[in-house]
Amino acid sequence: MKSCTLCKYSTVCNDLPGICILLPYVAIAVVVVSLGYLFVTQELI
C-alpha cells in the first residue's frame, strides 16, 4: 500500500487507506451538521 500524503497520520492511512478519502467529507459533514443544529436551535428560541 502506498503511503497517503494527504493525511498527517500516515500509519493509520497505510492500514486504512479509505480514511484519507473520507476524512475531508466527514469534516465537512460535521461542520454542516453543527451549523445546522445551531441555526435550528437559535431559530426555535
Secondary structure by P-SEA (a helix, b strand, c coil): ccccccccaaaaaaaccccccaaaaaaaaaaaaaaaaaaaaaaac
